């Protein structure tokens, strides 16, 4: 297996991983600077890891904590996000396209 692509100049930390098959693995966590981390999601297609774009959320800190890959076209990530305080539930869904 190859190394995952870490964003240059940032830390990255995975919190959850799930596989729908040997060529369909999802990993979720955070990347960025310690003051304002953002969602970080990667996908393994059987030969390499790639970063998956996440929905832009303005003025928030996103903390995905777990992922469930159900099928090739269905994965759910859950966690929390913050706009200052308090925290709110975060749910992101992959539908095969976005």
C-alpha positions as CSV (number, residue, x, y, z in Angstrom):
1,X,0.0,0.0,0.0
2,X,1.2,3.5,-0.7
3,X,1.5,6.4,1.7
4,X,-1.4,8.8,2.0
5,X,-0.9,12.3,0.6
6,X,-0.3,14.7,3.5
7,X,-1.0,18.4,2.7
8,X,2.2,20.4,2.6
9,X,2.8,22.5,5.6
10,X,-0.1,21.0,7.6
11,X,-0.6,18.3,10.1
12,X,-3.1,15.5,9.3
13,X,-4.7,13.0,11.7
14,X,-7.0,10.2,10.9
15,X,-9.8,9.3,13.3
16,X,-11.8,6.7,11.4
17,X,-11.4,4.2,8.5
18,X,-13.9,1.9,6.7
19,X,-13.8,-0.4,3.7
20,X,-16.5,-1.5,1.4
21,X,-13.9,-3.6,-0.5
22,X,-10.1,-3.9,-1.0
23,X,-10.3,-1.2,-3.6
24,X,-12.8,1.1,-1.8
25,X,-11.4,2.3,1.5
26,X,-12.2,5.6,3.2
27,X,-10.2,7.4,6.0
28,X,-11.4,10.6,7.8
29,X,-9.8,13.0,10.2
30,X,-8.5,16.6,10.3
31,X,-5.8,18.6,8.7
32,X,-4.5,22.1,9.0
33,X,-3.0,24.1,11.8
34,X,-3.8,23.5,15.4
35,X,-5.9,26.7,15.7
36,X,-8.3,26.0,12.8
37,X,-8.4,22.3,11.7
38,X,-10.6,21.3,8.7
39,X,-12.1,18.0,7.5
40,X,-9.6,15.7,5.8
41,X,-10.9,12.7,3.8
42,X,-9.0,10.3,1.7
43,X,-10.0,7.4,-0.5
44,X,-8.0,4.2,-1.5
45,X,-9.0,3.0,-5.0
46,X,-6.9,-0.2,-4.9
47,X,-3.7,1.4,-6.2
48,X,-3.3,4.8,-4.5
49,X,-4.7,7.2,-1.9
50,X,-6.3,10.5,-3.1
51,X,-7.7,13.5,-1.2
52,X,-11.4,13.9,-1.5
53,X,-12.8,17.5,-1.5
54,X,-15.1,18.3,1.4
55,X,-17.9,20.8,1.4
56,X,-16.6,24.3,2.3
57,X,-17.8,25.6,5.6
58,X,-17.1,29.2,6.5
59,X,-15.8,30.1,9.9
60,X,-16.0,26.6,11.3
61,X,-13.7,23.9,12.7
62,X,-14.6,20.5,11.4
63,X,-13.8,17.3,13.3
64,X,-14.9,14.1,11.4
65,X,-14.5,11.2,13.8
66,X,-15.9,8.1,12.1
67,X,-16.7,6.8,8.6
68,X,-18.8,3.9,7.3
69,X,-18.4,2.8,3.7
70,X,-21.5,0.9,2.7
71,X,-21.0,0.5,-1.0
72,X,-18.8,2.0,-3.7
73,X,-21.4,4.8,-4.1
74,X,-22.3,5.3,-0.4
75,X,-20.2,6.4,2.5
76,X,-21.1,8.5,5.6
77,X,-18.7,10.4,7.8
78,X,-19.8,11.8,11.2
79,X,-18.3,14.0,13.8
80,X,-18.7,17.6,15.0
81,X,-18.1,21.2,13.8
82,X,-17.8,24.4,15.7
83,X,-18.6,28.0,15.1
84,X,-16.9,29.4,18.2
85,X,-18.8,27.4,20.9
86,X,-20.8,25.2,21.1
87,X,-20.2,22.2,18.9
88,X,-22.8,20.8,16.4
89,X,-23.3,17.4,14.7
90,X,-21.4,17.0,11.4
91,X,-22.6,14.5,8.8
92,X,-21.0,14.2,5.3
93,X,-22.2,11.8,2.7
94,X,-20.5,10.4,-0.4
95,X,-23.0,9.5,-3.2
96,X,-20.5,8.3,-5.8
97,X,-19.9,11.8,-7.3
98,X,-19.4,14.3,-4.4
